[in-house]
Amino acid sequence: MEYNEEKVDEMTLALLYLVTWNDRDFGARAWKGFDWETMNRLYKKGFIDNPKSKAKSVWLTDEVEKLSAELFEKHFGLQ
């Protein structure tokens, strides 16, 4: 099936908001239980660190943490 990868990437960023927490030593982290191809695209765009590491989570920049929250509100907010 063909699909719009940009839309999938945006929705994945939005959903990362649900699985993000702030680690006092590493900053914002998110569980990486999403499609590997999508996570790799987000890595190549500079949104997350390398998802191929042994860690079960990925690091998010402050900007991406904010973007993730904004996209979640945009797509899933009540207003």
PQR file with spaces between the fields and no chain letter, atoms N, CA, C, O and H, PARSE charges and radii, in Angstrom:
ATOM       1  N    MET     1       0.843   -1.171    0.000 -0.4000 1.5000
ATOM       2  CA   MET     1       0.000    0.000    0.000 -0.0000 2.0000
ATOM       3  C    MET     1       0.894    1.241    0.000  0.5500 1.7000
ATOM       4  O    MET     1       1.866    1.316    0.751 -0.5500 1.4000
ATOM       5  N    GLU     2       0.563    2.184   -0.825 -0.4000 1.5000
ATOM       6  CA   GLU     2       1.284    3.447   -0.839 -0.0000 2.0000
ATOM       7  C    GLU     2       0.654    4.385    0.186  0.5500 1.7000
ATOM       8  O    GLU     2      -0.557    4.357    0.408 -0.5500 1.4000
ATOM       9  H    GLU     2      -0.227    2.123   -1.435  0.4000 1.0000
ATOM      10  N    TYR     3       1.483    5.210    0.801 -0.4000 1.5000
ATOM      11  CA   TYR     3       0.979    6.159    1.786 -0.0000 2.0000
ATOM      12  C    TYR     3       1.893    7.369    1.838  0.5500 1.7000
ATOM      13  O    TYR     3       3.013    7.349    1.329 -0.5500 1.4000
ATOM      14  H    TYR     3       2.467    5.234    0.620  0.4000 1.0000
ATOM      15  N    ASN     4       1.396    8.411    2.457 -0.4000 1.5000
ATOM      16  CA   ASN     4       2.131    9.663    2.588 -0.0000 2.0000
ATOM      17  C    ASN     4       3.054    9.561    3.803  0.5500 1.7000
ATOM      18  O    ASN     4       2.603    9.632    4.946 -0.5500 1.4000
ATOM      19  H    ASN     4       0.486    8.428    2.871  0.4000 1.0000
ATOM      20  N    GLU     5       4.347    9.393    3.541 -0.4000 1.5000
ATOM      21  CA   GLU     5       5.306    9.222    4.634 -0.0000 2.0000
ATOM      22  C    GLU     5       5.388   10.454    5.526  0.5500 1.7000
ATOM      23  O    GLU     5       5.601   10.326    6.732 -0.5500 1.4000
ATOM      24  H    GLU     5       4.714    9.335    2.613  0.4000 1.0000
ATOM      25  N    GLU     6       5.223   11.638    4.959 -0.4000 1.5000
ATOM      26  CA   GLU     6       5.280   12.870    5.761 -0.0000 2.0000
ATOM      27  C    GLU     6       4.157   12.894    6.795  0.5500 1.7000
ATOM      28  O    GLU     6       4.368   13.291    7.941 -0.5500 1.4000
ATOM      29  H    GLU     6       5.049   11.743    3.980  0.4000 1.0000
ATOM      30  N    LYS     7       2.960   12.466    6.381 -0.4000 1.5000
ATOM      31  CA   LYS     7       1.834   12.426    7.322 -0.0000 2.0000
ATOM      32  C    LYS     7       2.072   11.385    8.419  0.5500 1.7000
ATOM      33  O    LYS     7       1.769   11.623    9.588 -0.5500 1.4000
ATOM      34  H    LYS     7       2.789   12.144    5.450  0.4000 1.0000
ATOM      35  N    VAL     8       2.613   10.243    8.032 -0.4000 1.5000
ATOM      36  CA   VAL     8       2.912    9.198    9.017 -0.0000 2.0000
ATOM      37  C    VAL     8       3.963    9.698    9.998  0.5500 1.7000
ATOM      38  O    VAL     8       3.848    9.476   11.203 -0.5500 1.4000
ATOM      39  H    VAL     8       2.860   10.051    7.082  0.4000 1.0000
ATOM      40  N    ASP     9       4.986   10.374    9.483 -0.4000 1.5000
ATOM      41  CA   ASP     9       6.025   10.922   10.359 -0.0000 2.0000
ATOM      42  C    ASP     9       5.432   11.939   11.330  0.5500 1.7000
ATOM      43  O    ASP     9       5.783   11.949   12.510 -0.5500 1.4000
ATOM      44  H    ASP     9       5.080   10.555    8.503  0.4000 1.0000
ATOM      45  N    GLU    10       4.537   12.791   10.838 -0.4000 1.5000
ATOM      46  CA   GLU    10       3.913   13.799   11.700 -0.0000 2.0000
ATOM      47  C    GLU    10       3.067   13.146   12.785  0.5500 1.7000
ATOM      48  O    GLU    10       3.119   13.553   13.945 -0.5500 1.4000
ATOM      49  H    GLU    10       4.252   12.782    9.880  0.4000 1.0000
ATOM      50  N    MET    11       2.292   12.138   12.412 -0.4000 1.5000
ATOM      51  CA   MET    11       1.464   11.444   13.405 -0.0000 2.0000
ATOM      52  C    MET    11       2.327   10.701   14.424  0.5500 1.7000
ATOM      53  O    MET    11       1.988   10.649   15.606 -0.5500 1.4000
ATOM      54  H    MET    11       2.251   11.807   11.469  0.4000 1.0000
ATOM      55  N    THR    12       3.430   10.133   13.972 -0.4000 1.5000
ATOM      56  CA   THR    12       4.326    9.440   14.890 -0.0000 2.0000
ATOM      57  C    THR    12       4.932   10.425   15.878  0.5500 1.7000
ATOM      58  O    THR    12       5.029   10.132   17.070 -0.5500 1.4000
ATOM      59  H    THR    12       3.705   10.175   13.011  0.4000 1.0000
ATOM      60  N    LEU    13       5.341   11.594   15.389 -0.4000 1.5000
ATOM      61  CA   LEU    13       5.841   12.628   16.301 -0.0000 2.0000
ATOM      62  C    LEU    13       4.773   13.011   17.317  0.5500 1.7000
ATOM      63  O    LEU    13       5.072   13.201   18.496 -0.5500 1.4000
ATOM      64  H    LEU    13       5.262   11.832   14.421  0.4000 1.0000
ATOM      65  N    ALA    14       3.525   13.125   16.860 -0.4000 1.5000
ATOM      66  CA   ALA    14       2.430   13.461   17.771 -0.0000 2.0000
ATOM      67  C    ALA    14       2.261   12.371   18.826  0.5500 1.7000
ATOM      68  O    ALA    14       2.097   12.672   20.008 -0.5500 1.4000
ATOM      69  H    ALA    14       3.282   12.971   15.902  0.4000 1.0000
ATOM      70  N    LEU    15       2.300   11.120   18.410 -0.4000 1.5000
ATOM      71  CA   LEU    15       2.122   10.017   19.352 -0.0000 2.0000
ATOM      72  C    LEU    15       3.317    9.839   20.283  0.5500 1.7000
ATOM      73  O    LEU    15       3.167    9.311   21.385 -0.5500 1.4000
ATOM      74  H    LEU    15       2.433   10.875   17.450  0.4000 1.0000
ATOM      75  N    LEU    16       4.491   10.269   19.856 -0.4000 1.5000
ATOM      76  CA   LEU    16       5.654   10.210   20.747 -0.0000 2.0000
ATOM      77  C    LEU    16       5.407   11.016   22.019  0.5500 1.7000
ATOM      78  O    LEU    16       5.976   10.720   23.069 -0.5500 1.4000
ATOM      79  H    LEU    16       4.613   10.698   18.961  0.4000 1.0000
ATOM      80  N    TYR    17       4.558   12.032   21.919 -0.4000 1.5000
ATOM      81  CA   TYR    17       4.219   12.848   23.089 -0.0000 2.0000
ATOM      82  C    TYR    17       3.676   11.983   24.233  0.5500 1.7000
ATOM      83  O    TYR    17       3.962   12.235   25.404 -0.5500 1.4000
ATOM      84  H    TYR    17       4.095   12.273   21.066  0.4000 1.0000
ATOM      85  N    LEU    18       2.896   10.970   23.881 -0.4000 1.5000
ATOM      86  CA   LEU    18       2.279   10.107   24.901 -0.0000 2.0000
ATOM      87  C    LEU    18       3.287    9.249   25.652  0.5500 1.7000
ATOM      88  O    LEU    18       3.035    8.831   26.782 -0.5500 1.4000
ATOM      89  H    LEU    18       2.664   10.765   22.930  0.4000 1.0000
ATOM      90  N    VAL    19       4.423    8.990   25.026 -0.4000 1.5000
ATOM      91  CA   VAL    19       5.403    8.079   25.621 -0.0000 2.0000
ATOM      92  C    VAL    19       6.717    8.799   25.937  0.5500 1.7000
ATOM      93  O    VAL    19       7.782    8.183   25.967 -0.5500 1.4000
ATOM      94  H    VAL    19       4.628    9.329   24.108  0.4000 1.0000
ATOM      95  N    THR    20       6.625   10.104   26.170 -0.4000 1.5000
ATOM      96  CA   THR    20       7.805   10.915   26.475 -0.0000 2.0000
ATOM      97  C    THR    20       7.847   11.247   27.957  0.5500 1.7000
ATOM      98  O    THR    20       6.816   11.501   28.580 -0.5500 1.4000
ATOM      99  H    THR    20       5.760   10.605   26.146  0.4000 1.0000
ATOM     100  N    TRP    21       9.041   11.241   28.508 -0.4000 1.5000
ATOM     101  CA   TRP    21       9.267   11.674   29.883 -0.0000 2.0000
ATOM     102  C    TRP    21      10.598   12.408   29.923  0.5500 1.7000
ATOM     103  O    TRP    21      11.405   12.301   29.000 -0.5500 1.4000
ATOM     104  H    TRP    21       9.879   11.034   28.002  0.4000 1.0000
ATOM     105  N    ASN    22      10.817   13.145   30.988 -0.4000 1.5000
ATOM     106  CA   ASN    22      12.074   13.870   31.155 -0.0000 2.0000
ATOM     107  C    ASN    22      12.972   13.123   32.124  0.5500 1.7000
ATOM     108  O    ASN    22      12.633   12.928   33.291 -0.5500 1.4000
ATOM     109  H    ASN    22      10.161   13.232   31.738  0.4000 1.0000
ATOM     110  N    ASP    23      14.106   12.717   31.622 -0.4000 1.5000
ATOM     111  CA   ASP    23      15.138   12.056   32.413 -0.0000 2.0000
ATOM     112  C    ASP    23      16.081   13.140   32.916  0.5500 1.7000
ATOM     113  O    ASP    23      16.579   13.936   32.120 -0.5500 1.4000
ATOM     114  H    ASP    23      14.381   12.875   30.673  0.4000 1.0000
ATOM     115  N    ARG    24      16.330   13.185   34.193 -0.4000 1.5000
ATOM     116  CA   ARG    24      17.137   14.287   34.742 -0.0000 2.0000
ATOM     117  C    ARG    24      18.550   14.315   34.178  0.5500 1.7000
ATOM     118  O    ARG    24      19.174   15.375   34.146 -0.5500 1.4000
ATOM     119  H    ARG    24      15.926   12.538   34.839  0.4000 1.0000
ATOM     120  N    ASP    25      19.067   13.177   33.734 -0.4000 1.5000
ATOM     121  CA   ASP    25      20.419   13.133   33.181 -0.0000 2.0000
ATOM     122  C    ASP    25      20.462   13.303   31.666  0.5500 1.7000
ATOM     123  O    ASP    25      21.462   13.771   31.123 -0.5500 1.4000
ATOM     124  H    ASP    25      18.560   12.316   33.760  0.4000 1.0000
ATOM     125  N    PHE    26      19.392   12.928   30.986 -0.4000 1.5000
ATOM     126  CA   PHE    26      19.421   12.895   29.524 -0.0000 2.0000
ATOM     127  C    PHE    26      18.389   13.789   28.852  0.5500 1.7000
ATOM     128  O    PHE    26      18.380   13.877   27.624 -0.5500 1.4000
ATOM     129  H    PHE    26      18.579   12.547   31.427  0.4000 1.0000
ATOM     130  N    GLY    27      17.531   14.447   29.595 -0.4000 1.5000
ATOM     131  CA   GLY    27      16.496   15.283   28.991 -0.0000 2.0000
ATOM     132  C    GLY    27      15.311   14.450   28.536  0.5500 1.7000
ATOM     133  O    GLY    27      15.035   13.391   29.100 -0.5500 1.4000
ATOM     134  H    GLY    27      17.538   14.376   30.593  0.4000 1.0000
ATOM     135  N    ALA    28      14.615   14.926   27.523 -0.4000 1.5000
ATOM     136  CA   ALA    28      13.403   14.256   27.042 -0.0000 2.0000
ATOM     137  C    ALA    28      13.753   12.946   26.344  0.5500 1.7000
ATOM     138  O    ALA    28      14.633   12.893   25.485 -0.5500 1.4000
ATOM     139  H    ALA    28      14.839   15.786   27.065  0.4000 1.0000
ATOM     140  N    ARG    29      13.039   11.891   26.736 -0.4000 1.5000
ATOM     141  CA   ARG    29      13.216   10.577   26.124 -0.0000 2.0000
ATOM     142  C    ARG    29      11.837   10.034   25.796  0.5500 1.7000
ATOM     143  O    ARG    29      10.853   10.388   26.445 -0.5500 1.4000
ATOM     144  H    ARG    29      12.324   11.934   27.434  0.4000 1.0000
ATOM     145  N    ALA    30      11.766    9.175   24.788 -0.4000 1.5000
ATOM     146  CA   ALA    30      10.495    8.571   24.388 -0.0000 2.0000
ATOM     147  C    ALA    30      10.718    7.099   24.072  0.5500 1.7000
ATOM     148  O    ALA    30      11.741    6.720   23.502 -0.5500 1.4000
ATOM     149  H    ALA    30      12.566    8.887   24.261  0.4000 1.0000
ATOM     150  N    TRP    31       9.747    6.275   24.451 -0.4000 1.5000
ATOM     151  CA   TRP    31       9.821    4.864   24.093 -0.0000 2.0000
ATOM     152  C    TRP    31       9.796    4.750   22.580  0.5500 1.7000
ATOM     153  O    TRP    31       9.101    5.515   21.912 -0.5500 1.4000
ATOM     154  H    TRP    31       8.916    6.583   24.914  0.4000 1.0000
ATOM     155  N    LYS    32      10.535    3.817   22.040 -0.4000 1.5000
ATOM     156  CA   LYS    32      10.667    3.728   20.583 -0.0000 2.0000
ATOM     157  C    LYS    32       9.891    2.561   19.975  0.5500 1.7000
ATOM     158  O    LYS    32      10.370    1.939   19.026 -0.5500 1.4000
ATOM     159  H    LYS    32      11.100    3.195   22.583  0.4000 1.0000
ATOM     160  N    GLY    33       8.737    2.260   20.484 -0.4000 1.5000
ATOM     161  CA   GLY    33       7.936    1.143   19.996 -0.0000 2.0000
ATOM     162  C    GLY    33       7.079    1.474   18.790  0.5500 1.7000
ATOM     163  O    GLY    33       5.914    1.080   18.731 -0.5500 1.4000
ATOM     164  H    GLY    33       8.348    2.765   21.254  0.4000 1.0000
ATOM     165  N    PHE    34       7.632    2.183   17.839 -0.4000 1.5000
ATOM     166  CA   PHE    34       6.913    2.534   16.618 -0.0000 2.0000
ATOM     167  C    PHE    34       7.592    1.861   15.430  0.5500 1.7000
ATOM     168  O    PHE    34       8.671    1.286   15.570 -0.5500 1.4000
ATOM     169  H    PHE    34       8.579    2.502   17.887  0.4000 1.0000
ATOM     170  N    ASP    35       6.966    1.933   14.274 -0.4000 1.5000
ATOM     171  CA   ASP    35       7.491    1.358   13.040 -0.0000 2.0000
ATOM     172  C    ASP    35       8.948    1.772   12.823  0.5500 1.7000
ATOM     173  O    ASP    35       9.284    2.952   12.914 -0.5500 1.4000
ATOM     174  H    ASP    35       6.089    2.400   14.160  0.4000 1.0000
ATOM     175  N    TRP    36       9.814    0.785   12.532 -0.4000 1.5000
ATOM     176  CA   TRP    36      11.250    1.060   12.408 -0.0000 2.0000
ATOM     177  C    TRP    36      11.575    1.992   11.251  0.5500 1.7000
ATOM     178  O    TRP    36      12.442    2.855   11.386 -0.5500 1.4000
ATOM     179  H    TRP    36       9.541   -0.174   12.458  0.4000 1.0000
ATOM     180  N    GLU    37      10.905    1.839   10.120 -0.4000 1.5000
ATOM     181  CA   GLU    37      11.173    2.719    8.976 -0.0000 2.0000
ATOM     182  C    GLU    37      10.828    4.163    9.320  0.5500 1.7000
ATOM     183  O    GLU    37      11.556    5.088    8.960 -0.5500 1.4000
ATOM     184  H    GLU    37      10.200    1.138   10.010  0.4000 1.0000
ATOM     185  N    THR    38       9.730    4.345   10.009 -0.4000 1.5000
ATOM     186  CA   THR    38       9.324    5.691   10.414 -0.0000 2.0000
ATOM     187  C    THR    38      10.327    6.275   11.403  0.5500 1.7000
ATOM     188  O    THR    38      10.735    7.428   11.264 -0.5500 1.4000
ATOM     189  H    THR    38       9.138    3.594   10.302  0.4000 1.0000
ATOM     190  N    MET    39      10.719    5.501   12.380 -0.4000 1.5000
ATOM     191  CA   MET    39      11.696    5.985   13.360 -0.0000 2.0000
ATOM     192  C    MET    39      13.025    6.327   12.691  0.5500 1.7000
ATOM     193  O    MET    39      13.678    7.297   13.073 -0.5500 1.4000
ATOM     194  H    MET    39      10.388    4.564   12.492  0.4000 1.0000
ATOM     195  N    ASN    40      13.426    5.544   11.704 -0.4000 1.5000
ATOM     196  CA   ASN    40      14.660    5.827   10.989 -0.0000 2.0000
ATOM     197  C    ASN    40      14.550    7.137   10.209  0.5500 1.7000
ATOM     198  O    ASN    40      15.509    7.907   10.157 -0.5500 1.4000
ATOM     199  H    ASN    40      12.895    4.755   11.394  0.4000 1.0000
ATOM     200  N    ARG    41      13.390    7.396    9.602 -0.4000 1.5000
ATOM     201  CA   ARG    41      13.190    8.679    8.901 -0.0000 2.0000
ATOM     202  C    ARG    41      13.273    9.839    9.884  0.5500 1.7000
ATOM     203  O    ARG    41      13.889   10.860    9.579 -0.5500 1.4000
ATOM     204  H    ARG    41      12.611    6.770    9.645  0.4000 1.0000
ATOM     205  N    LEU    42      12.664    9.698   11.060 -0.4000 1.5000
ATOM     206  CA   LEU    42      12.729   10.761   12.066 -0.0000 2.0000
ATOM     207  C    LEU    42      14.168   10.991   12.516  0.5500 1.7000
ATOM     208  O    LEU    42      14.568   12.126   12.779 -0.5500 1.4000
ATOM     209  H    LEU    42      12.164    8.868   11.308  0.4000 1.0000
ATOM     210  N    TYR    43      14.939    9.921   12.602 -0.4000 1.5000
ATOM     211  CA   TYR    43      16.361   10.035   12.942 -0.0000 2.0000
ATOM     212  C    TYR    43      17.111   10.800   11.850  0.5500 1.7000
ATOM     213  O    TYR    43      17.895   11.701   12.146 -0.5500 1.4000
ATOM     214  H    TYR    43      14.615    8.999   12.388  0.4000 1.0000
ATOM     215  N    LYS    44      16.868   10.440   10.601 -0.4000 1.5000
ATOM     216  CA   LYS    44      17.546   11.107    9.485 -0.0000 2.0000
ATOM     217  C    LYS    44      17.185   12.587    9.398  0.5500 1.7000
ATOM     218  O    LYS    44      17.976   13.393    8.907 -0.5500 1.4000
ATOM     219  H    LYS    44      16.230    9.708   10.361  0.4000 1.0000
ATOM     220  N    LYS    45      15.992   12.945    9.874 -0.4000 1.5000
ATOM     221  CA   LYS    45      15.564   14.354    9.884 -0.0000 2.0000
ATOM     222  C    LYS    45      16.108   15.102   11.100  0.5500 1.7000
ATOM     223  O    LYS    45      15.939   16.317   11.206 -0.5500 1.4000
ATOM     224  H    LYS    45      15.350   12.291   10.272  0.4000 1.0000
ATOM     225  N    GLY    46      16.757   14.387   12.012 -0.4000 1.5000
ATOM     226  CA   GLY    46      17.338   15.016   13.189 -0.0000 2.0000
ATOM     227  C    GLY    46      16.382   15.193   14.354  0.5500 1.7000
ATOM     228  O    GLY    46      16.691   15.929   15.292 -0.5500 1.4000
ATOM     229  H    GLY    46      16.895   13.401   11.926  0.4000 1.0000
ATOM     230  N    PHE    47      15.222   14.535   14.321 -0.4000 1.5000
ATOM     231  CA   PHE    47      14.238   14.671   15.387 -0.0000 2.0000
ATOM     232  C    PHE    47      14.559   13.820   16.614  0.5500 1.7000
ATOM     233  O    PHE    47      14.250   14.209   17.740 -0.5500 1.4000
ATOM     234  H    PHE    47      14.971   13.938   13.559  0.4000 1.0000
ATOM     235  N    ILE    48      15.173   12.669   16.400 -0.4000 1.5000
ATOM     236  CA   ILE    48      15.485   11.743   17.489 -0.0000 2.0000
ATOM     237  C    ILE    48      16.912   11.233   17.311  0.5500 1.7000
ATOM     238  O    ILE    48      17.518   11.415   16.255 -0.5500 1.4000
ATOM     239  H    ILE    48      15.424   12.353   15.485  0.4000 1.0000
ATOM     240  N    ASP    49      17.447   10.590   18.359 -0.4000 1.5000
ATOM     241  CA   ASP    49      18.755    9.963   18.187 -0.0000 2.0000
ATOM     242  C    ASP    49      18.564    8.602   17.523  0.5500 1.7000
ATOM     243  O    ASP    49      17.435    8.181   17.272 -0.5500 1.4000
ATOM     244  H    ASP    49      16.956   10.442   19.217  0.4000 1.0000
ATOM     245  N    ASN    50      19.646    7.933   17.245 -0.4000 1.5000
ATOM     246  CA   ASN    50      19.611    6.699   16.473 -0.0000 2.0000
ATOM     247  C    ASN    50      18.740    5.634   17.141  0.5500 1.7000
ATOM     248  O    ASN    50      19.056    5.180   18.241 -0.5500 1.4000
ATOM     249  H    ASN    50      20.564    8.275   17.448  0.4000 1.0000
ATOM     250  N    PRO    51      17.642    5.227   16.483 -0.5600 1.5000
ATOM     251  CA   PRO    51      16.752    4.229   17.079  0.2800 2.0000
ATOM     252  C    PRO    51      17.331    2.820   17.053  0.5500 1.7000
ATOM     253  O    PRO    51      16.757    1.908   17.648 -0.5500 1.4000
ATOM     254  N    LYS    52      18.449    2.628   16.378 -0.4000 1.5000
ATOM     255  CA   LYS    52      19.044    1.293   16.280 -0.0000 2.0000
ATOM     256  C    LYS    52      19.931    0.949   17.471  0.5500 1.7000
ATOM     257  O    LYS    52      20.553   -0.112   17.495 -0.5500 1.4000
ATOM     258  H    LYS    52      18.916    3.369   15.894  0.4000 1.0000
ATOM     259  N    SER    53      19.990    1.832   18.449 -0.4000 1.5000
ATOM     260  CA   SER    53      20.775    1.547   19.652 -0.0000 2.0000
ATOM     261  C    SER    53      20.078    0.467   20.484  0.5500 1.7000
ATOM     262  O    SER    53      18.932    0.109   20.214 -0.5500 1.4000
ATOM     263  H    SER    53      19.484    2.694   18.430  0.4000 1.0000
ATOM     264  N    LYS    54      20.769   -0.040   21.481 -0.4000 1.5000
ATOM     265  CA   LYS    54      20.187   -1.067   22.349 -0.0000 2.0000
ATOM     266  C    LYS    54      19.192   -0.496   23.352  0.5500 1.7000
ATOM     267  O    LYS    54      18.418   -1.232   23.962 -0.5500 1.4000
ATOM     268  H    LYS    54      21.700    0.250   21.701  0.4000 1.0000
ATOM     269  N    ALA    55      19.221    0.817   23.515 -0.4000 1.5000
ATOM     270  CA   ALA    55      18.285    1.457   24.449 -0.0000 2.0000
ATOM     271  C    ALA    55      16.853    1.259   23.964  0.5500 1.7000
ATOM     272  O    ALA    55      16.600    1.165   22.763 -0.5500 1.4000
ATOM     273  H    ALA    55      19.850    1.416   23.020  0.4000 1.0000
ATOM     274  N    LYS    56      15.928    1.197   24.903 -0.4000 1.5000
ATOM     275  CA   LYS    56      14.520    1.027   24.556 -0.0000 2.0000
ATOM     276  C    LYS    56      13.815    2.359   24.356  0.5500 1.7000
ATOM     277  O    LYS    56      12.605    2.408   24.135 -0.5500 1.4000
ATOM     278  H    LYS    56      16.133    1.273   25.878  0.4000 1.0000
ATOM     279  N    SER    57      14.581    3.437   24.437 -0.4000 1.5000
ATOM     280  CA   SER    57      14.023    4.772   24.244 -0.0000 2.0000
ATOM     281  C    SER    57      14.980    5.596   23.392  0.5500 1.7000
ATOM     282  O    SER    57      16.144    5.239   23.210 -0.5500 1.4000
ATOM     283  H    SER    57      15.564    3.398   24.617  0.4000 1.0000
ATOM     284  N    VAL    58      14.464    6.704   22.877 -0.4000 1.5000
ATOM     285  CA   VAL    58      15.272    7.619   22.070 -0.0000 2.0000
ATOM     286  C    VAL    58      15.243    8.997   22.708  0.5500 1.7000
ATOM     287  O    VAL    58      14.291    9.349   23.404 -0.5500 1.4000
ATOM     288  H    VAL    58      13.518    6.994   23.024  0.4000 1.0000
ATOM     289  N    TRP    59      16.285    9.768   22.468 -0.4000 1.5000
ATOM     290  CA   TRP    59      16.405   11.125   22.979 -0.0000 2.0000
ATOM     291  C    TRP    59      15.730   12.088   22.015  0.5500 1.7000
ATOM     292  O    TRP    59      15.832   11.931   20.798 -0.5500 1.4000
ATOM     293  H    TRP    59      17.058    9.481   21.902  0.4000 1.0000
ATOM     294  N    LEU    60      15.032   13.097   22.566 -0.4000 1.5000
ATOM     295  CA   LEU    60      14.399   14.154   21.774 -0.0000 2.0000
ATOM     296  C    LEU    60      15.043   15.490   22.126  0.5500 1.7000
ATOM     297  O    LEU    60      15.356   15.749   23.288 -0.5500 1.4000
ATOM     298  H    LEU    60      14.950   13.224   23.555  0.4000 1.0000
ATOM     299  N    THR    61      15.236   16.331   21.124 -0.4000 1.5000
ATOM     300  CA   THR    61      15.702   17.683   21.411 -0.0000 2.0000
ATOM     301  C    THR    61      14.568   18.454   22.084  0.5500 1.7000
ATOM     302  O    THR    61      13.414   18.030   22.029 -0.5500 1.4000
ATOM     303  H    THR    61      14.982   16.121   20.180  0.4000 1.0000
ATOM     304  N    ASP    62      14.886   19.571   22.711 -0.4000 1.5000
ATOM     305  CA   ASP    62      13.853   20.409   23.330 -0.0000 2.0000
ATOM     306  C    ASP    62      12.838   20.862   22.291  0.5500 1.7000
ATOM     307  O    ASP    62      11.638   20.903   22.560 -0.5500 1.4000
ATOM     308  H    ASP    62      15.824   19.915   22.756  0.4000 1.0000
ATOM     309  N    GLU    63      13.328   21.204   21.098 -0.4000 1.5000
ATOM     310  CA   GLU    63      12.443   21.665   20.029 -0.0000 2.0000
ATOM     311  C    GLU    63      11.480   20.566   19.597  0.5500 1.7000
ATOM     312  O    GLU    63      10.299   20.822   19.361 -0.5500 1.4000
ATOM     313  H    GLU    63      14.304   21.170   20.879  0.4000 1.0000
ATOM     314  N    VAL    64      11.988   19.351   19.495 -0.4000 1.5000
ATOM     315  CA   VAL    64      11.142   18.234   19.070 -0.0000 2.0000
ATOM     316  C    VAL    64      10.156   17.852   20.167  0.5500 1.7000
ATOM     317  O    VAL    64       9.027   17.460   19.873 -0.5500 1.4000
ATOM     318  H    VAL    64      12.947   19.143   19.686  0.4000 1.0000
ATOM     319  N    GLU    65      10.563   17.960   21.412 -0.4000 1.5000
ATOM     320  CA   GLU    65       9.634   17.703   22.516 -0.0000 2.0000
ATOM     321  C    GLU    65       8.462   18.683   22.434  0.5500 1.7000
ATOM     322  O    GLU    65       7.309   18.290   22.613 -0.5500 1.4000
ATOM     323  H    GLU    65      11.481   18.278   21.651  0.4000 1.0000
ATOM     324  N    LYS    66       8.753   19.941   22.167 -0.4000 1.5000
ATOM     325  CA   LYS    66       7.704   20.953   22.030 -0.0000 2.0000
ATOM     326  C    LYS    66       6.852   20.680   20.788  0.5500 1.7000
ATOM     327  O    LYS    66       5.625   20.756   20.850 -0.5500 1.4000
ATOM     328  H    LYS    66       9.689   20.260   22.022  0.4000 1.0000
ATOM     329  N    LEU    67       7.496   20.363   19.664 -0.4000 1.5000
ATOM     330  CA   LEU    67       6.774   20.060   18.428 -0.0000 2.0000
ATOM     331  C    LEU    67       5.855   18.866   18.626  0.5500 1.7000
ATOM     332  O    LEU    67       4.716   18.877   18.159 -0.5500 1.4000
ATOM     333  H    LEU    67       8.493   20.302   19.613  0.4000 1.0000
ATOM     334  N    SER    68       6.329   17.851   19.301 -0.4000 1.5000
ATOM     335  CA   SER    68       5.535   16.659   19.572 -0.0000 2.0000
ATOM     336  C    SER    68       4.257   17.015   20.336  0.5500 1.7000
ATOM     337  O    SER    68       3.176   16.531   20.002 -0.5500 1.4000
ATOM     338  H    SER    68       7.255   17.842   19.680  0.4000 1.0000
ATOM     339  N    ALA    69       4.383   17.856   21.352 -0.4000 1.5000
ATOM     340  CA   ALA    69       3.212   18.294   22.130 -0.0000 2.0000
ATOM     341  C    ALA    69       2.251   19.092   21.256  0.5500 1.7000
ATOM     342  O    ALA    69       1.038   18.903   21.336 -0.5500 1.4000
ATOM     343  H    ALA    69       5.261   18.250   21.623  0.4000 1.0000
ATOM     344  N    GLU    70       2.783   19.978   20.427 -0.4000 1.5000
ATOM     345  CA   GLU    70       1.940   20.787   19.540 -0.0000 2.0000
ATOM     346  C    GLU    70       1.199   19.915   18.532  0.5500 1.7000
ATOM     347  O    GLU    70       0.013   20.128   18.281 -0.5500 1.4000
ATOM     348  H    GLU    70       3.769   20.132   20.361  0.4000 1.0000
ATOM     349  N    LEU    71       1.884   18.941   17.959 -0.4000 1.5000
ATOM     350  CA   LEU    71       1.243   18.051   16.988 -0.0000 2.0000
ATOM     351  C    LEU    71       0.193   17.175   17.657  0.5500 1.7000
ATOM     352  O    LEU    71      -0.848   16.895   17.061 -0.5500 1.4000
ATOM     353  H    LEU    71       2.848   18.768   18.163  0.4000 1.0000
ATOM     354  N    PHE    72       0.452   16.737   18.888 -0.4000 1.5000
ATOM     355  CA   PHE    72      -0.547   15.949   19.608 -0.0000 2.0000
ATOM     356  C    PHE    72      -1.811   16.776   19.822  0.5500 1.7000
ATOM     357  O    PHE    72      -2.921   16.295   19.594 -0.5500 1.4000
ATOM     358  H    PHE    72       1.297   16.964   19.372  0.4000 1.0000
ATOM     359  N    GLU    73      -1.639   18.017   20.260 -0.4000 1.5000
ATOM     360  CA   GLU    73      -2.791   18.910   20.472 -0.0000 2.0000
ATOM     361  C    GLU    73      -3.535   19.147   19.160  0.5500 1.7000
ATOM     362  O    GLU    73      -4.765   19.130   19.128 -0.5500 1.4000
ATOM     363  H    GLU    73      -0.738   18.408   20.445  0.4000 1.0000
ATOM     364  N    LYS    74      -2.798   19.364   18.094 -0.4000 1.5000
ATOM     365  CA   LYS    74      -3.399   19.618   16.773 -0.0000 2.0000
ATOM     366  C    LYS    74      -4.257   18.443   16.314  0.5500 1.7000
ATOM     367  O    LYS    74      -5.384   18.638   15.859 -0.5500 1.4000
ATOM     368  H    LYS    74      -1.799   19.378   18.120  0.4000 1.0000
ATOM     369  N    HIS    75      -3.736   17.236   16.428 -0.4000 1.5000
ATOM     370  CA   HIS    75      -4.424   16.069   15.878 -0.0000 2.0000
ATOM     371  C    HIS    75      -5.372   15.380   16.850  0.5500 1.7000
ATOM     372  O    HIS    75      -6.334   14.742   16.421 -0.5500 1.4000
ATOM     373  H    HIS    75      -2.820   17.078   16.798  0.4000 1.0000
ATOM     374  N    PHE    76      -5.120   15.496   18.143 -0.4000 1.5000
ATOM     375  CA   PHE    76      -5.909   14.730   19.106 -0.0000 2.0000
ATOM     376  C    PHE    76      -6.562   15.571   20.198  0.5500 1.7000
ATOM     377  O    PHE    76      -7.277   15.033   21.044 -0.5500 1.4000
ATOM     378  H    PHE    76      -4.339   16.014   18.491  0.4000 1.0000
ATOM     379  N    GLY    77      -6.328   16.881   20.191 -0.4000 1.5000
ATOM     380  CA   GLY    77      -6.920   17.753   21.198 -0.0000 2.0000
ATOM     381  C    GLY    77      -8.431   17.853   21.036  0.5500 1.7000
ATOM     382  O    GLY    77      -8.968   17.588   19.961 -0.5500 1.4000
ATOM     383  H    GLY    77      -5.747   17.318   19.504  0.4000 1.0000
ATOM     384  N    LEU    78      -9.098   18.230   22.090 -0.4000 1.5000
ATOM     385  CA   LEU    78     -10.559   18.308   22.064 -0.0000 2.0000
ATOM     386  C    LEU    78     -11.083   19.550   21.369  0.5500 1.7000
ATOM     387  O    LEU    78     -12.258   19.600   21.006 -0.5500 1.4000
ATOM     388  H    LEU    78      -8.662   18.446   22.964  0.4000 1.0000
ATOM     389  N    GLN    79     -10.247   20.545   21.177 -0.4000 1.5000
ATOM     390  CA   GLN    79     -10.724   21.772   20.529 -0.0000 2.0000
ATOM     391  C    GLN    79     -10.202   21.899   19.135  0.5500 1.7000
ATOM     392  O    GLN    79     -10.507   22.874   18.448 -0.5500 1.4000
ATOM     393  H    GLN    79      -9.292   20.504   21.471  0.4000 1.0000
